[in-house]
Every structure is written in structure tokens, then in C-alpha cells.
Amino acid sequence: MPEWSSGRGWRRALVVAGCLVPMMASAANAAPALASTHELSAVDAVNQFIGTEMDTTQNKSNDAYGNTFPGAAVPFGMVQPSPTTYKEGNALVGEKGGYEYTASLIRGFGMTRYSGTGCTGRFGGYEFPTIPYAGDLVDGVLPSNPNADIKKYYLGFSHANEVSQPGYYGVKLDNGIEAELTASTRTAVSRFDFPKTTGAPGAPGAAEQVGSSTLLLDVSGPNNRTFGSEVTIDPKTRTVEGWMYGVDVCDNGNYYKAYFSTQYDQDFASYGTWTDDAMTAGSAHAVKSSTDVGVDYRHDNGAWVTFKTGAKVVAKTGFSYTSVANAALNRNQEVGKHDFNDIKHDAKKAWKDALGTIDAHGGTNEQRIKLYTALYHAFLNPNVRDDVNGEYRGFDEQIHTVEKGHHFYKNINFPGSGWDAYRSQVQLVALTFPKVANDINRSIVALTQQKGSWAPGSARMQGDNYQVILATLDDMGATDYDRAAALASMKATQVLPATKTSRTDGYQYFATGMIENAKGDFATSRVLEYATDDFAIAQLAQRLGDKQAYDFFSARSQNWMNVFDPQTQHILPRSRNGFDRSFDLRVRDDSAGRGQFNQSTGYQYGWNVPFNLSTLIAKRGGIEKSTAGLDVLMEKLDAGAYTQTGNYLSNQPAFGTPWVYNWLQAPSKGVDVLYRAVNEMYDTTPSGLPGNDDTGALSAWYVFANLGLYPAVHGTGDLVISAPMFDKITIDPVGSSREIKIKASGTAGGARYVGGLRVNGQKRSASWIDSSFLRKGGTLDFTMTSAPGAWGTSAADVPPSYTAGADARNNLGTTPDGQGNLGSLDLSDWSLSRTSLAAAGITPGATVPGTAFTWPAAEPGQPDNWIPHGQRVAVTDKTVGGTLSFLGLSTNGPAAGTAIVTYTDGTTQPVPFSLSDWGANPAAGETAVATLAGRNNANGTAGGGTFRLFASQPVALDAARTVASVTLPESTDRGIMHVFDVAVS
């Protein structure tokens, strides 16, 4: 076995293959029994049909549809051979591009599937579908051209004739053909048993009489648009090979090529190809290709192969993203001469080992079905993208070779930014498959080296969350990668002039710490996402001892405060003129139709400061008021994003909200919410997933809810504690000795609350554990109670909030001439000229002429002033009494606010002040410290006009006291205020 390891070799052990259970024993095979008193094994508890039916009665923003599928796969496998369905009628249900439980037709059996994505009608995957056909050929060709109407070959079926188990899918079709699927990592193995007697007359897709035993190979027929494909038939070796070129999930600009090589165990009785309107019997080659990515060549090119009547055919299809030769190599090395039953057995063993990483006992079979089905779904992604020889197509579209003993993962989250994965799914992978987590980080570093950026592809969601993923997994122990290179790339790309960042409006965010509401595209929630990204970078920098980077990105992580309005005590959209206090927090878009919160309301996204919740709670009015607000949010757990005050727990931005109660010193309230969620929102029916599973994100959240632990502080491996939902849970990671044993006796009897906790034998009242516990393993012994108690309710018990950088300067307002893209003051891309300032005698680190102010020593591209949100500025001048003045200006001003002076004895004094607009004359009592000609623009040009820097009107201080610090205003009345220095004189 090669050191890169095939799908038959990654597991803890190999066992001898057993016999295949008769496929169509009963319909009960499709789903585990709830009523059994026998505890279902983890494998037997998996019900692949959960999440396959759309609930059309709900309208929440995203579909109430898990978009999961029954099919064959191994954990993190490259291929997922599976059926794709079709249903006429409701456009939202018909031809979902996946498997929809209410459908009665199967479109065919494709090679790959994205599990749980959105993008209805553009789901991606389903390459190289095979359609078994039992009807007659006409003059050696198909009776109708698939290019004209592929629907004529769709296959009738009934759920009563389906069987789906981890690693296996089987169905007896209405046309009498039995189709079975199983898989290794990179190879699909299919078995088609054609009828030897008459099919069911009149049934959809049924043969009126025994005809041919034919397989249609719709080489150009994946879910999304294709721009080219080729197929070659070799009857001597019984192989069919080819490729397709098309667009990936969501059809938003991510293009790719896929290759296949299929070998059959039976000789061909005949064969042929079609291209456009031409069908040619005996043709062994067909190609149609274009470089125009605006075309749609679906179903335009393909082939068929026919076997003797009544044949039972096994097809072994290797898959690759690099070449046909590697697809064949994948097939030969992974499957070789092993038969269908061998591969099926190995796939089941792989799932037994994977699901065994979380061994839960003491719950009902219904709980087990929901838990292990969720775990199964979470392990379908990410997918191995390297071939058995280690070759893979990188992010730069070039062929690379992964280091032996490792794997390359390209779709860590389906093409995008990692928005779906970073809140739950990757943490579950790190907890159970540390080596996979480590290879995810290696793959992310490869991305930065191959592309020079953090963008894996065209992103549909906002954020630069691969940085969060990497930093989080790093803290959970995934450190066997080039950590220094990762941090160096973050430092090089996530700074001004923002030419290398993949964050949309990165220039404005980096310069001003906010994104103006007029930008739309969910501007306000992007500020929150980018702040989390920066927090993650800061945490990695701290672990690597880079204090400068830690300080810089910590300061930027607190930019969320720039969109927090202290008047309404909510996160709100902000413009250059101030906060939009007319914004309806029950919705996503503002009154101008511009998106402000992505797939969520303002109420739902308003808690998304996971790394500094204590400060958010204080700004929202304290624990009592914040608790009342969170209680309102939780009145409806999954209300959606259309004019709602309730929550949207089936969508990622709301994932952490139940655990916010831990910061509110009320962890038992979070437990109540979680029990409601797992019972009200999830069940064991086909519609049992409340929303898109998004490559396992929703399922991973469900697993964490059951574990009683959640990775709430993204960028770290810290876990916030709710309460286990099983009496006993053991987490036994693959390839690691860091076992975690959880005991929560009494949970099954109704004791849902934590009354006490011992961590490795030591009492702990804090409602969280840090990442060191995960890296080492250990024991969590809970004392469970049937009523809430005092555990976790003191101020010292709350999880950490990271406040570093909260008082730092947060705006870059001065730039060198010709480099206006190194800063911005006014959200219109204008900044002060450093050259003009120097001509006025104002230079970095020096006293401003004629004043007591010191000009900031910041280098170009570094923050040089405060946009006030309550920063504390220490005062070093210990003069008793005197006056206080502020050096600065406002844009779209004048801007006024109230600072707070804190004296060394602890007393305080409010200090109202204002700063005029930089284009205006000084107001009464104000002094123009400098009058400057022109200003710089981000486009490299200079603008005309006269601009001023002001000293605010001095305010008398207590003559008997000494100032310790000055706290800047929480906000200003209008515009944007900029404070460069504070002086007591």
C-alpha cells in the first residue's frame, strides 16, 4: 500500500470482507428502528434519509432542507456515488440537484455530491452520471437522443425498494434493474443486475419487455453547467474513460476539470456515442469542448455500453482531478481485483471506526439515530483531493505532489471563504481526526503559497475565515504545518493597501475599521466577520511570539465596536454621517434595499462577537438587560430572517447564541434552549434537518450540543460547557491517545443541568475549559441535577473575553503622497498628506508646534488616530488641575461627544467637547493647529482644497486632582470624529 494511503488503508485495522446481506430484505433496512429496546450500534443508527426532504411549509431565508443524500462514501472520501432525483412540479423541490425524498424519479447515479449546500439549482457535483437502461436499442443506437430529452431515461423507484447504510446504497428500480453502490476513497464501485424477465408494465421508466442491458454514460451531465467533455471506449479492455470541464457549486466562477476511468467485469455487446444531435453506433470516441465559460453543454456528449441480456455488471470507476491516467491508477491501487462485497465491507468498517470516535451511551435509540446520523454527515467533508500517487491539482491549477503521509484538501468548505465550516465542523474534525485537521492546515498554507492569497475560489459568503479555521485548529493541536509561513502570509495580505486580501471592501475596513452601510453586500455583518478573522490572526501571532502582530491584529479585532451604537445599545449599520437608527433589526436589508446582515436579522447577528462577549454585554446595558434581550431572541428558535425578533438556529451566525448564556452567568438557560432545539428542530424523519447542512456544519453543531461542549470562541480551541445529553461519552480520536471521557450519570433520567464538575478529578465551577484539555485529553465528571443550581453562575465562572487592543488607535488617517491607499479618514477614500503635515512642522513622534500635543509616531500604514468608541487613554502628565484638550478633526462633522476623565483617586468628570469638520473653519473656542493644502486619495492622486487640524476648546479640570486617564466618547452625535492625541496642560 502506498504511503499516501488509499481508501482501503487509512483505518485503524483491515478485516476480511464478509458476505453481502441480501439487498432488498425489507423497507425497514432504509431506516433504523426507533422502538427497539436494544441499543443501536453507531453504524446501525445512521439514517441517511434524514435531511433529504424539503419542508415547503417554512420560509426562513434558506431552504428548510438538509440537502443530504443516501449514497456510498467513506469518511472524507473524494467520491460519493449516489442517486440524484427529479420531481416535476414545485421548482424549489423538482430537480434539486440532489436527492429529494418526495421525488419518484432518479436522474442517475453520479460520482460526487456536496452534502448540504444551498444554491438551489446550482448544487454542483454529480459528475459522470450513469443511467441503467433496460429497453431496446433501435438500429444499434438509443431510442431517443439524451441531448434532446434526458428525462426520458430517468428511472422510476420506490423508497420501499431502497437500502442505505454507511458506505452502501441499493435500489431496485421500477424497470427491474437492481443498482448497488459502494466506494473507496477515490473509486466508486457499482453493481447493476439487469432483469431477465418482463418488467412492470406501465411503471415510470419500466421496460414493457426484456430489452437490452445498457448503461448510459452522461459524461457531460453533472448538476452545473459544463463547457466541454470527452469520452473514449476501449472494448478490448472493457474500459470507458474521459473528462469534463465545468463550473462548481453555486455557479459563481469556480471552474474545474474532473476525470474518470471505468473498468467493467463484462464484455460489451455493443456501444456507441452521442454528440449534440448525432448518435453513432460503434463509435468509440466523442468530444465537445469550448473555452467559453458562458456556454452550457450539459447532456450534449456521452456514450452507452450494452451487455448481454440479463447481465450482472460490476463497474469500478476511478476518479481524479488531475488526469485520466491517475483516475485509472486510483482505481487499480484502491480496488484492483477486489470485488464489490470486499469494498462494501471495507467501507462499513471505515464508518465503524469513524463513528466510534464518539462512543455515547445512556440515551434513547432516537437520540442515537440523530447523533450518529449527524456525525456521519459531518464526516463527509472535507474531501481528499490527492491521488494515490500524491499528485493533486492545486489552488493555482498546477499539478503538485503532497508530502507522503499526508492528504491535500481543497474544498475545506464548499467553494467560498470557510463561512459555514469555521463555527463547528472543522472543530469536530479536530476533536476526532487530528491528522485530518493537521492536513487541513497544511492545505491552507499550500493555498497561500500557490495563490499568494487566502481566497480558495470565488466566495459566495463573506469573511476571510480560512484564517479562523487555521488558528482554531492550531490551538486544538493541529500544529504540524508551517506555522511561521501561515502567519507571514496573514501579515503580508491582511494589511493596507489591501491589494492581496480577499476581503471585499478590505481597503475601507483596514483603514477605517468599518464598512459603510452604502456598500451593501451585508456590510455590517462583514465588519463582525472581519473582526473575528483579525482576532484569530492575533491569537496565532501570540502563540508564535510575534507581539507586534498580536498587538496590531488584536486592535483591529475590536473594530466591531465601530458598528455598535451606544444610544440604541445594538450593533447597527453605520454611514459616514453616523448610525442608521431607523434600521429595523428584525430584517436583513436596510430601507434602501441594501444588505446589512448576511442571511440573518440584526437581532441574530448582534451577538456575533464571540471573542469579547463580556464587553458586548456591558455595552448592551449589562447582564440583566442583555439576558432579557437574549430571552426574546430565544422565544422562537428557528424563525428565519424575514421580519423576526426570534432566532435562526439552523443558520450559522446564530450557532453560538445558546452558549451566550454562559457569559450571562446563566448556563442553565442555555441548556434549556439546547434541549428545545434538539427536540423541536431535529427529528428522525426525512425532513429532520431544519436547514442546509452546509457540508456538515449543522450536523456538527448538533453533535456539540449533545456533547455538552461547544467551540464558541473561534480562533481558539476553548470549549464552553452546557451539559452532556448522554450518561456517558468517550471521545477517542483516530490516531491519537488524547481520549476524553465524559460522565454525566442521571442525564437519561431527566437530570439535564450541571450541578458540579470535576476536570481530571479537580473541582471546577467555571463554565468552560481551555484548549490545553483538548490537546492532552482527560476526564470530565459531571454531577447532574433535575433543577438549575449555582454552578457556573458567578462572575468568575464565565468564559474568557479577549479585550486586548480595545484602547488602541484604530484609524489610519495620514498617508504619503501618491500612496493614498495606505489610509482613509472619511469613508470616501481621502486622507491627510504626511508631506503637508511635515511642511506644517507636524512629524511623527514630535510635539505639535505651539501646543502640548504629541503627534503619533505611527509609520505609514499604521493606525495614527482614534475613532472613538470608549477607548481609555492613559495620561502620563501628572500635573494637578489644568485643562484638557483633544487634537483632531471630524469628517462629515462637526462631531460632538462626551469624554470621561478619571482621576487618580477614582473620581470621574464628564468632559463634553466637539471637533469641527476638517474642511471647515474652527468653531468658537477651537484652535486650528494646522491648515493644510490638499489631501490624498486612495487612487494615488491628490485633491485640492483647504483642510484643518484642530485643538478642541480646553476644558478646566478639578484643580485639586490628578488625571489618570481619559475615556473617549462611546460615540459622537454625527459624522466620524478622529482624535490624534489628548493633552492635559
Summary of the structure (lengths in Angstrom):
residues: 985
radius of gyration: 30.9
end to end distance: 77.5
largest distance: 107.3
contacts: 3795
relative contact order: 0.09
helix: 24%
strand: 24%
